[in-house]
């Protein structure tokens, strides 16, 4: 089909080379302001937060596959909660896969920022589009499938229709939004452990504490280190690009 061939050629074109990305300060600040506007207000977060949850659960799934676990499927709910079902040996693999949920959006966001700063925004967009298509295999509930389909469709449309000159800015914006979303979710999970204790049983940090001899605060600190490091790395890369 012509439309599929056009899409595939656009995906391949993303790997065809790199384009130097040399932003200036004010456009970068303007993009950051736009990203905050699309992620911080509650009305916007109800929508974009579902995508952040999707990346969160994919982080669990990828970490599970890396340690030899079998992923049966994942679910996403409208309240931004999610669930990954995997099987394998208890111990390290269960703890490792359980950790890489909250940090995943931050790591992916930092990767998109880095890819853009090195001139590989188009390749990052193509890789993301393909990974989102593959992720459809793991969804097991209607909301999750809808979120994955919308995310995958948006990624494919961006690959096909984004002008070459705008690709770096689109990928950079998505990376910034994921970083903001990861920080927002970090504050949320810390709040569960400090102010909303009735919800603590659903926290990844609590679940990790039950699977290991380390307390929940240790895992919260781990989330903070990885997310904070991702944000710091992204700021440094953008500063180097400006310089």
TORNU-295059 format. One record per residue: residue number from 1; x negated, y negated, z negated of N, C-alpha, C in turn. Coordinates in steps of 0.02 Angstrom, whole numbers, plus 50000, padded with zeros to 5 digits. Layout:
# TORNU-295059
(dolum NUM; (X; Y; Z); (X; Y; Z); (X; Y; Z))
...
***
This chain:
# TORNU-295059
(dolum 1; (49958; 50060; 50000); (50000; 50000; 50000); (49956; 49937; 50000))
(dolum 2; (49979; 49887; 50034); (49940; 49826; 50042); (49927; 49792; 49975))
(dolum 3; (49979; 49790; 49932); (49971; 49754; 49868); (49920; 49789; 49823))
(dolum 4; (49920; 49856; 49824); (49871; 49893; 49784); (49801; 49883; 49810))
(dolum 5; (49795; 49884; 49877); (49729; 49872; 49907); (49703; 49802; 49890))
(dolum 6; (49748; 49754; 49891); (49728; 49685; 49874); (49705; 49681; 49802))
(dolum 7; (49742; 49715; 49758); (49723; 49716; 49686); (49655; 49749; 49678))
(dolum 8; (49644; 49806; 49710); (49582; 49843; 49702); (49522; 49802; 49728))
(dolum 9; (49532; 49768; 49784); (49479; 49727; 49811); (49462; 49669; 49764))
(dolum 10; (49515; 49642; 49731); (49504; 49587; 49683); (49465; 49613; 49622))
(dolum 11; (49482; 49674; 49599); (49446; 49703; 49543); (49372; 49713; 49561))
(dolum 12; (49360; 49742; 49620); (49291; 49753; 49642); (49253; 49688; 49651))
(dolum 13; (49289; 49637; 49674); (49256; 49572; 49685); (49231; 49542; 49620))
(dolum 14; (49264; 49560; 49564); (49241; 49536; 49500); (49172; 49560; 49481))
(dolum 15; (49152; 49617; 49509); (49086; 49644; 49495); (49034; 49624; 49547))
(dolum 16; (49055; 49581; 49594); (49013; 49566; 49651); (48956; 49518; 49637))
(dolum 17; (48955; 49486; 49580); (48901; 49439; 49566); (48920; 49395; 49507))
(dolum 18; (48875; 49351; 49489); (48886; 49307; 49432); (48887; 49235; 49456))
(dolum 19; (48922; 49195; 49420); (48925; 49123; 49436); (48904; 49084; 49374))
(dolum 20; (48859; 49038; 49383); (48834; 49000; 49326); (48890; 48959; 49295))
(dolum 21; (48894; 48961; 49229); (48946; 48925; 49193); (48912; 48870; 49152))
(dolum 22; (48924; 48807; 49171); (48892; 48751; 49138); (48946; 48702; 49116))
(dolum 23; (48976; 48715; 49057); (49030; 48671; 49034); (49002; 48608; 49001))
(dolum 24; (49045; 48560; 48991); (49028; 48501; 48953); (49070; 48500; 48889))
(dolum 25; (49051; 48457; 48843); (49080; 48460; 48776); (49155; 48447; 48775))
(dolum 26; (49178; 48394; 48808); (49248; 48376; 48802); (49296; 48427; 48832))
(dolum 27; (49281; 48454; 48891); (49324; 48508; 48916); (49326; 48569; 48869))
(dolum 28; (49269; 48585; 48838); (49268; 48640; 48790); (49313; 48626; 48730))
(dolum 29; (49308; 48565; 48704); (49350; 48546; 48647); (49424; 48546; 48667))
(dolum 30; (49438; 48525; 48728); (49507; 48526; 48752); (49533; 48598; 48758))
(dolum 31; (49491; 48644; 48782); (49511; 48714; 48786); (49522; 48743; 48717))
(dolum 32; (49479; 48726; 48669); (49488; 48750; 48601); (49553; 48725; 48572))
(dolum 33; (49569; 48661; 48584); (49632; 48634; 48559); (49692; 48671; 48589))
(dolum 34; (49688; 48687; 48654); (49742; 48724; 48686); (49749; 48794; 48657))
(dolum 35; (49692; 48826; 48643); (49693; 48893; 48614); (49724; 48892; 48544))
(dolum 36; (49708; 48841; 48505); (49738; 48835; 48439); (49813; 48823; 48444))
(dolum 37; (49833; 48784; 48493); (49904; 48770; 48503); (49942; 48834; 48522))
(dolum 38; (49909; 48880; 48557); (49942; 48941; 48580); (49938; 48998; 48530))
(dolum 39; (49900; 48988; 48475); (49892; 49043; 48427); (49912; 49026; 48356))
(dolum 40; (49905; 48963; 48336); (49918; 48945; 48266); (49992; 48936; 48250))
(dolum 41; (50031; 48898; 48290); (50102; 48890; 48273); (50138; 48958; 48269))
(dolum 42; (50183; 48964; 48222); (50216; 49028; 48210); (50254; 49054; 48271))
(dolum 43; (50288; 49009; 48307); (50326; 49030; 48366); (50280; 49061; 48419))
(dolum 44; (50222; 49031; 48429); (50174; 49059; 48478); (50143; 49124; 48452))
(dolum 45; (50129; 49125; 48387); (50097; 49184; 48358); (50141; 49245; 48361))
(dolum 46; (50206; 49237; 48360); (50251; 49294; 48365); (50239; 49333; 48430))
(dolum 47; (50219; 49296; 48482); (50206; 49328; 48546); (50133; 49350; 48552))
(dolum 48; (50086; 49302; 48544); (50016; 49319; 48553); (49992; 49367; 48499))
(dolum 49; (50021; 49364; 48440); (50002; 49409; 48386); (50013; 49482; 48404))
(dolum 50; (50061; 49496; 48447); (50072; 49565; 48470); (50013; 49589; 48511))
(dolum 51; (49985; 49545; 48552); (49926; 49563; 48591); (49866; 49574; 48545))
(dolum 52; (49858; 49532; 48494); (49803; 49542; 48447); (49811; 49609; 48411))
(dolum 53; (49873; 49626; 48392); (49885; 49691; 48361); (49868; 49748; 48409))
(dolum 54; (49883; 49739; 48473); (49867; 49788; 48523); (49791; 49800; 48526))
(dolum 55; (49752; 49746; 48527); (49679; 49752; 48528); (49655; 49783; 48463))
(dolum 56; (49686; 49765; 48407); (49671; 49795; 48341); (49677; 49871; 48345))
(dolum 57; (49733; 49895; 48370); (49744; 49967; 48373); (49699; 50001; 48424))
(dolum 58; (49683; 49967; 48478); (49636; 49995; 48526); (49566; 50000; 48496))
(dolum 59; (49550; 49954; 48450); (49487; 49959; 48413); (49483; 50023; 48373))
(dolum 60; (49538; 50038; 48338); (49541; 50102; 48302); (49532; 50161; 48349))
(dolum 61; (49568; 50158; 48406); (49567; 50214; 48454); (49497; 50224; 48484))
(dolum 62; (49465; 50169; 48504); (49398; 50175; 48534); (49348; 50202; 48483))
(dolum 63; (49352; 50178; 48421); (49307; 50203; 48369); (49319; 50276; 48355))
(dolum 64; (49383; 50297; 48357); (49399; 50367; 48347); (49370; 50411; 48402))
(dolum 65; (49376; 50389; 48464); (49349; 50427; 48520); (49272; 50431; 48517))
(dolum 66; (49241; 50377; 48494); (49168; 50376; 48488); (49142; 50428; 48439))
(dolum 67; (49182; 50443; 48388); (49160; 50491; 48337); (49191; 50560; 48348))
(dolum 68; (49217; 50573; 48407); (49241; 50639; 48424); (49311; 50657; 48400))
(dolum 69; (49349; 50607; 48378); (49418; 50621; 48357); (49463; 50623; 48419))
(dolum 70; (49519; 50658; 48411); (49568; 50662; 48465); (49624; 50612; 48451))
(dolum 71; (49636; 50567; 48498); (49687; 50515; 48489); (49753; 50541; 48517))
(dolum 72; (49802; 50546; 48474); (49868; 50570; 48494); (49911; 50514; 48521))
(dolum 73; (49901; 50453; 48497); (49940; 50397; 48521); (49940; 50340; 48470))
(dolum 74; (49964; 50283; 48492); (49969; 50226; 48447); (50035; 50190; 48457))
(dolum 75; (50056; 50156; 48404); (50119; 50120; 48404); (50108; 50048; 48383))
(dolum 76; (50148; 50003; 48411); (50147; 49933; 48393); (50219; 49912; 48377))
(dolum 77; (50228; 49873; 48323); (50295; 49852; 48303); (50300; 49776; 48308))
(dolum 78; (50362; 49752; 48310); (50374; 49681; 48319); (50351; 49639; 48259))
(dolum 79; (50341; 49670; 48201); (50316; 49633; 48143); (50240; 49629; 48143))
(dolum 80; (50208; 49646; 48199); (50136; 49643; 48208); (50099; 49699; 48171))
(dolum 81; (50135; 49748; 48148); (50102; 49806; 48118); (50090; 49858; 48173))
(dolum 82; (50046; 49905; 48161); (50032; 49957; 48210); (50010; 50021; 48175))
(dolum 83; (50005; 50073; 48215); (49986; 50138; 48187); (49950; 50178; 48240))
(dolum 84; (49892; 50206; 48222); (49856; 50252; 48265); (49859; 50321; 48235))
(dolum 85; (49876; 50370; 48276); (49876; 50440; 48254); (49819; 50476; 48289))
(dolum 86; (49772; 50500; 48250); (49716; 50537; 48277); (49700; 50596; 48231))
(dolum 87; (49666; 50644; 48258); (49647; 50703; 48217); (49574; 50718; 48228))
(dolum 88; (49544; 50749; 48178); (49473; 50766; 48180); (49449; 50781; 48110))
(dolum 89; (49384; 50788; 48104); (49356; 50803; 48039); (49363; 50744; 47992))
(dolum 90; (49381; 50756; 47929); (49384; 50701; 47881); (49313; 50676; 47865))
(dolum 91; (49311; 50619; 47832); (49246; 50592; 47813); (49227; 50533; 47857))
(dolum 92; (49166; 50535; 47884); (49139; 50477; 47919); (49183; 50455; 47977))
(dolum 93; (49205; 50502; 48019); (49242; 50483; 48079); (49308; 50448; 48061))
(dolum 94; (49342; 50471; 48009); (49404; 50440; 47988); (49392; 50370; 47961))
(dolum 95; (49338; 50362; 47923); (49322; 50296; 47894); (49298; 50249; 47949))
(dolum 96; (49257; 50273; 47995); (49231; 50231; 48049); (49288; 50205; 48093))
(dolum 97; (49333; 50250; 48112); (49389; 50229; 48155); (49436; 50183; 48117))
(dolum 98; (49443; 50195; 48051); (49487; 50153; 48011); (49461; 50082; 48002))
(dolum 99; (49395; 50074; 48006); (49365; 50008; 47995); (49375; 49962; 48056))
(dolum 100; (49371; 49990; 48116); (49367; 49947; 48176); (49435; 49927; 48203))
(dolum 101; (49478; 49905; 48159); (49541; 49876; 48179); (49539; 49801; 48177))
(dolum 102; (49534; 49773; 48117); (49531; 49700; 48110); (49472; 49669; 48146))
(dolum 103; (49412; 49699; 48146); (49357; 49667; 48181); (49362; 49670; 48257))
(dolum 104; (49403; 49715; 48285); (49404; 49726; 48357); (49421; 49663; 48397))
(dolum 105; (49474; 49626; 48380); (49488; 49566; 48420); (49431; 49515; 48418))
(dolum 106; (49397; 49510; 48361); (49341; 49463; 48356); (49283; 49486; 48399))
(dolum 107; (49268; 49550; 48398); (49212; 49577; 48438); (49227; 49569; 48513))
(dolum 108; (49289; 49586; 48532); (49308; 49577; 48603); (49306; 49503; 48622))
(dolum 109; (49331; 49460; 48578); (49329; 49388; 48591); (49258; 49364; 48600))
(dolum 110; (49213; 49385; 48556); (49143; 49364; 48562); (49113; 49392; 48627))
(dolum 111; (49133; 49453; 48646); (49108; 49481; 48708); (49130; 49441; 48769))
(dolum 112; (49192; 49417; 48768); (49217; 49376; 48823); (49181; 49309; 48826))
(dolum 113; (49169; 49279; 48768); (49132; 49216; 48765); (49062; 49226; 48792))
(dolum 114; (49029; 49280; 48770); (48961; 49293; 48793); (48959; 49307; 48868))
(dolum 115; (49006; 49347; 48892); (49008; 49362; 48963); (49016; 49298; 49004))
(dolum 116; (49059; 49253; 48981); (49069; 49190; 49016); (49005; 49147; 49015))
(dolum 117; (48974; 49144; 48957); (48915; 49101; 48950); (48857; 49125; 48993))
(dolum 118; (48855; 49191; 49007); (48803; 49218; 49050); (48823; 49221; 49124))
(dolum 119; (48883; 49195; 49138); (48906; 49193; 49207); (48939; 49256; 49232))
(dolum 120; (48965; 49298; 49187); (48996; 49361; 49207); (49070; 49363; 49187))
(dolum 121; (49103; 49306; 49190); (49173; 49303; 49172); (49217; 49345; 49218))
(dolum 122; (49202; 49346; 49283); (49241; 49385; 49330); (49236; 49459; 49316))
(dolum 123; (49176; 49483; 49301); (49166; 49553; 49285); (49204; 49572; 49221))
(dolum 124; (49202; 49528; 49171); (49238; 49540; 49109); (49313; 49545; 49121))
(dolum 125; (49339; 49503; 49165); (49410; 49505; 49181); (49428; 49570; 49216))
(dolum 126; (49387; 49593; 49262); (49400; 49656; 49297); (49397; 49715; 49249))
(dolum 127; (49347; 49717; 49206); (49341; 49771; 49157); (49401; 49772; 49111))
(dolum 128; (49422; 49713; 49087); (49480; 49708; 49043); (49543; 49733; 49077))
(dolum 129; (49552; 49716; 49141); (49611; 49738; 49178); (49613; 49814; 49183))
(dolum 130; (49557; 49845; 49196); (49554; 49918; 49202); (49566; 49952; 49134))
(dolum 131; (49536; 49925; 49082); (49545; 49955; 49016); (49617; 49950; 48992))
(dolum 132; (49650; 49895; 49007); (49720; 49887; 48987); (49764; 49937; 49023))
(dolum 133; (49748; 49952; 49086); (49786; 50003; 49121); (49777; 50072; 49090))
(dolum 134; (49715; 50089; 49072); (49701; 50154; 49041); (49736; 50159; 48973))
(dolum 135; (49739; 50103; 48937); (49769; 50104; 48870); (49842; 50124; 48870))
(dolum 136; (49875; 50117; 48928); (49946; 50137; 48932); (49956; 50210; 48915))
(dolum 137; (49904; 50250; 48924); (49909; 50322; 48910); (49919; 50336; 48836))
(dolum 138; (49900; 50289; 48792); (49900; 50303; 48721); (49963; 50279; 48684))
(dolum 139; (50005; 50240; 48718); (50063; 50210; 48684); (50118; 50262; 48674))
(dolum 140; (50151; 50257; 48615); (50202; 50307; 48598); (50267; 50276; 48573))
(dolum 141; (50278; 50211; 48579); (50342; 50183; 48560); (50360; 50126; 48608))
(dolum 142; (50424; 50108; 48609); (50449; 50062; 48660); (50415; 49993; 48655))
(dolum 143; (50408; 49967; 48594); (50377; 49901; 48586); (50305; 49903; 48609))
(dolum 144; (50269; 49955; 48589); (50199; 49961; 48609); (50192; 49966; 48685))
(dolum 145; (50235; 50005; 48717); (50233; 50011; 48790); (50248; 49944; 48822))
(dolum 146; (50297; 49907; 48795); (50314; 49842; 48823); (50256; 49793; 48817))
(dolum 147; (50223; 49792; 48758); (50166; 49748; 48747); (50109; 49767; 48794))
(dolum 148; (50096; 49832; 48801); (50042; 49855; 48844); (50056; 49839; 48917))
(dolum 149; (50119; 49849; 48938); (50137; 49834; 49007); (50130; 49760; 49023))
(dolum 150; (50154; 49718; 48977); (50148; 49645; 48987); (50075; 49624; 48989))
(dolum 151; (50035; 49652; 48943); (49964; 49635; 48941); (49928; 49657; 49004))
(dolum 152; (49943; 49720; 49025); (49911; 49746; 49085); (49933; 49707; 49147))
(dolum 153; (49997; 49690; 49151); (50022; 49652; 49208); (49990; 49583; 49211))
(dolum 154; (49986; 49550; 49153); (49954; 49484; 49151); (49882; 49488; 49173))
(dolum 155; (49847; 49540; 49151); (49776; 49548; 49170); (49769; 49559; 49245))
(dolum 156; (49814; 49601; 49274); (49809; 49614; 49346); (49824; 49550; 49386))
(dolum 157; (49874; 49512; 49364); (49891; 49450; 49398); (49834; 49399; 49394))
(dolum 158; (49801; 49397; 49336); (49744; 49352; 49329); (49687; 49372; 49377))
(dolum 159; (49675; 49438; 49382); (49622; 49462; 49427); (49637; 49442; 49499))
(dolum 160; (49699; 49448; 49519); (49716; 49436; 49590); (49722; 49362; 49606))
(dolum 161; (49753; 49324; 49560); (49773; 49255; 49578); (49731; 49200; 49547))
(dolum 162; (49687; 49215; 49499); (49647; 49162; 49469); (49594; 49138; 49518))
(dolum 163; (49592; 49073; 49532); (49540; 49046; 49576); (49471; 49060; 49546))
(dolum 164; (49423; 49072; 49589); (49355; 49088; 49566); (49329; 49034; 49519))
(dolum 165; (49342; 48972; 49536); (49316; 48916; 49495); (49347; 48914; 49426))
(dolum 166; (49406; 48944; 49418); (49441; 48942; 49353); (49432; 49004; 49311))
(dolum 167; (49403; 49057; 49341); (49398; 49122; 49306); (49361; 49116; 49240))
(dolum 168; (49304; 49082; 49240); (49264; 49075; 49179); (49304; 49041; 49124))
(dolum 169; (49343; 48990; 49141); (49382; 48954; 49091); (49438; 48998; 49064))
(dolum 170; (49469; 49038; 49107); (49523; 49083; 49085); (49496; 49135; 49037))
(dolum 171; (49440; 49166; 49055); (49410; 49218; 49013); (49386; 49188; 48947))
(dolum 172; (49355; 49129; 48950); (49332; 49096; 48890); (49391; 49079; 48844))
(dolum 173; (49446; 49055; 48874); (49505; 49039; 48834); (49533; 49100; 48799))
(dolum 174; (49536; 49156; 48835); (49561; 49218; 48804); (49515; 49240; 48747))
(dolum 175; (49450; 49234; 48757); (49403; 49251; 48704); (49412; 49208; 48643))
(dolum 176; (49421; 49143; 48653); (49433; 49098; 48597); (49498; 49116; 48560))
(dolum 177; (49550; 49132; 48597); (49614; 49148; 48567); (49609; 49212; 48525))
(dolum 178; (49571; 49261; 48549); (49561; 49322; 48511); (49522; 49308; 48447))
(dolum 179; (49473; 49264; 48451); (49434; 49246; 48391); (49479; 49211; 48340))
(dolum 180; (49520; 49164; 48364); (49566; 49129; 48318); (49615; 49179; 48288))
(dolum 181; (49641; 49225; 48330); (49688; 49275; 48306); (49657; 49321; 48255))
(dolum 182; (49594; 49339; 48264); (49561; 49384; 48216); (49551; 49349; 48149))
(dolum 183; (49534; 49285; 48150); (49527; 49247; 48088); (49594; 49242; 48052))
(dolum 184; (49646; 49229; 48091); (49713; 49225; 48062); (49733; 49291; 48029))
(dolum 185; (49720; 49347; 48063); (49737; 49412; 48035); (49694; 49427; 47973))
(dolum 186; (49631; 49404; 47973); (49588; 49415; 47915); (49617; 49381; 47854))
(dolum 187; (49638; 49318; 47861); (49670; 49283; 47805); (49733; 49319; 47783))
(dolum 188; (49769; 49348; 47831); (49831; 49383; 47815); (49817; 49444; 47772))
(dolum 189; (49767; 49484; 47791); (49754; 49545; 47753); (49723; 49529; 47685))
(dolum 190; (49684; 49475; 47681); (49658; 49454; 47615); (49716; 49431; 47572))
(dolum 191; (49764; 49397; 47602); (49823; 49375; 47565); (49863; 49433; 47538))
(dolum 192; (49866; 49488; 47576); (49902; 49547; 47552); (49870; 49574; 47488))
(dolum 193; (49804; 49571; 47483); (49769; 49597; 47425); (49768; 49548; 47366))
(dolum 194; (49782; 49485; 47379); (49778; 49435; 47325); (49845; 49407; 47303))
(dolum 195; (49893; 49402; 47351); (49957; 49371; 47335); (50018; 49414; 47348))
(dolum 196; (50012; 49461; 47395); (50069; 49502; 47414); (50054; 49575; 47402))
(dolum 197; (50042; 49590; 47340); (50019; 49657; 47321); (50069; 49712; 47338))
(dolum 198; (50133; 49694; 47346); (50183; 49745; 47362); (50172; 49775; 47432))
(dolum 199; (50131; 49741; 47473); (50118; 49766; 47540); (50050; 49799; 47546))
(dolum 200; (50014; 49805; 47491); (49944; 49826; 47494); (49936; 49897; 47522))
(dolum 201; (49986; 49940; 47513); (49980; 50009; 47535); (49975; 50015; 47611))
(dolum 202; (49995; 49962; 47647); (49991; 49964; 47720); (49926; 49932; 47747))
(dolum 203; (49884; 49908; 47702); (49822; 49874; 47722); (49768; 49924; 47743))
(dolum 204; (49732; 49907; 47796); (49676; 49950; 47817); (49623; 49955; 47762))
(dolum 205; (49612; 49901; 47726); (49561; 49902; 47673); (49582; 49951; 47618))
(dolum 206; (49646; 49951; 47601); (49671; 49998; 47551); (49664; 50070; 47576))
(dolum 207; (49683; 50083; 47638); (49678; 50150; 47667); (49606; 50173; 47669))
(dolum 208; (49560; 50127; 47686); (49489; 50145; 47686); (49465; 50162; 47616))
(dolum 209; (49490; 50126; 47567); (49470; 50140; 47498); (49493; 50209; 47476))
(dolum 210; (49551; 50232; 47501); (49576; 50298; 47484); (49536; 50353; 47519))
(dolum 211; (49503; 50336; 47574); (49465; 50386; 47612); (49391; 50387; 47593))
(dolum 212; (49370; 50341; 47551); (49300; 50336; 47532); (49295; 50320; 47458))
(dolum 213; (49234; 50318; 47433); (49225; 50300; 47363); (49212; 50225; 47354))
(dolum 214; (49219; 50188; 47409); (49208; 50115; 47406); (49275; 50079; 47397))
(dolum 215; (49276; 50026; 47356); (49339; 49990; 47342); (49362; 49948; 47402))
(dolum 216; (49425; 49926; 47398); (49455; 49888; 47453); (49417; 49823; 47466))
(dolum 217; (49392; 49790; 47412); (49358; 49726; 47421); (49295; 49735; 47464))
(dolum 218; (49263; 49794; 47461); (49204; 49807; 47502); (49223; 49805; 47576))
(dolum 219; (49279; 49836; 47593); (49301; 49838; 47662); (49325; 49769; 47686))
(dolum 220; (49357; 49732; 47642); (49376; 49663; 47659); (49314; 49621; 47674))
(dolum 221; (49262; 49631; 47634); (49199; 49596; 47645); (49169; 49617; 47712))
(dolum 222; (49175; 49681; 47729); (49150; 49705; 47793); (49187; 49673; 47851))
(dolum 223; (49253; 49669; 47846); (49292; 49634; 47898); (49268; 49562; 47905))
(dolum 224; (49258; 49530; 47848); (49238; 49459; 47849); (49170; 49449; 47882))
(dolum 225; (49123; 49494; 47867); (49056; 49488; 47895); (49058; 49496; 47972))
(dolum 226; (49093; 49546; 47996); (49096; 49558; 48068); (49133; 49502; 48104))
(dolum 227; (49190; 49481; 48077); (49229; 49428; 48108); (49192; 49362; 48105))
(dolum 228; (49164; 49346; 48046); (49125; 49285; 48039); (49064; 49285; 48085))
(dolum 229; (49031; 49342; 48090); (48973; 49348; 48135); (48992; 49338; 48208))
(dolum 230; (49051; 49365; 48227); (49074; 49357; 48295); (49089; 49284; 48311))
(dolum 231; (49120; 49250; 48265); (49135; 49179; 48274); (49070; 49139; 48278))
(dolum 232; (49023; 49152; 48233); (48959; 49116; 48232); (48920; 49129; 48297))
(dolum 233; (48919; 49191; 48319); (48884; 49208; 48382); (48916; 49171; 48440))
(dolum 234; (48982; 49168; 48442); (49017; 49134; 48497); (49001; 49060; 48498))
(dolum 235; (49001; 49029; 48439); (48984; 48958; 48435); (48913; 48946; 48458))
(dolum 236; (48867; 48990; 48438); (48797; 48983; 48458); (48789; 48991; 48534))
(dolum 237; (48824; 49040; 48564); (48819; 49050; 48636); (48844; 48989; 48674))
(dolum 238; (48901; 48961; 48651); (48928; 48902; 48685); (48881; 48842; 48676))
(dolum 239; (48852; 48836; 48617); (48805; 48781; 48606); (48744; 48788; 48651))
(dolum 240; (48720; 48849; 48659); (48663; 48860; 48705); (48682; 48844; 48777))
(dolum 241; (48744; 48859; 48794); (48767; 48844; 48862); (48769; 48769; 48874))
(dolum 242; (48792; 48733; 48823); (48795; 48660; 48828); (48725; 48630; 48832))
(dolum 243; (48679; 48658; 48792); (48612; 48632; 48791); (48576; 48643; 48858))
***
